[in-house]
Amino acid sequence: MLESRPAEVSLIEVGPRDGLQNETKVLTAEIKARFIKELAAAGLKTIETTSFVRADKIPQMGDANSLYALVKNLKGVDLPCLVPNEMGLDNALGSGVKHIAVFTATSDTFNKKNTNVTMKESFDRIGPVMDRAHKENLKIRGYISTVFGCPYEGKTSVDRLIEVVEFYLKHGADEISVGDTIGVATPIQIKSIIKELKAVTELKKIAMHFHDTRSMAMVNTLTSLELGITRFDSSAGGLGGCPYAKGATGNAATEDLVYLMHSLGIKTGIDLDLLAKASQYILGELGRETQSKVLKAYLASKDTTPCPF
Ligand code: MG
């Protein structure tokens, strides 16, 4: 097993944006900046920072400009920001953002609930954003949701996935994040999807974005690794979920991925102690417990309270 594993992988931290955006307790920019700085100190090299959306749409992201200003000078850290439309891009450019992320889903119903357009119609919104970003020499990440299944439509089509991938590539995407939005992916599905992706792009441009809703994130990660994927999205402490996908609690946890990779001798550049510190900090601010089994075990092992029995 895993005869062809890579020497190292890249973990793209999505906690500060994907992880926090649906949290109803709105944190200050200072708290989020400290979280991002702690993640950087733990060794994360790509940290999705915020989303340049209207504050009335997603209150948690309403401070994008001030948050970005607090972290933009972090050395050696790439700080992608989600940009939903051209207005968001203007705003991001004004803040000095160097890396943007755009998004759509393979399911029309999911897109409609999320942004009120179909997949094809979303291209009209995203295309001009990507073209302008490309001209401005920004890095571009393209998210694709509902690749492995949709909460409304069930099974989704691989042909539509490839259509989005080709659209993103045509408009200059540097990286494409393939999302299991509701945590239904299985290794067999992953095998067939990676085969299709390989036919249209280099796998180094693909990042897998798993959710651990059904405890499949690690086995799906392992399957992807075996098939040549070396980039994975994850969130510290397993923060996040999806408001349009009921029960889809939790991105794959960065701690779980780090533990898995290190156990296989694969480098991540991440220090688990410092990562746990960052997660504990933000979970404390949110008043939440972690979804990460590795972090839970780690915290339990550090608990020196004498056993009452
Ligand atoms: Mg996610």
Residues whose N, C-alpha, C, O or C-beta is under 5 A from the ligand:
A	BS01	MG	D18 G241 N251
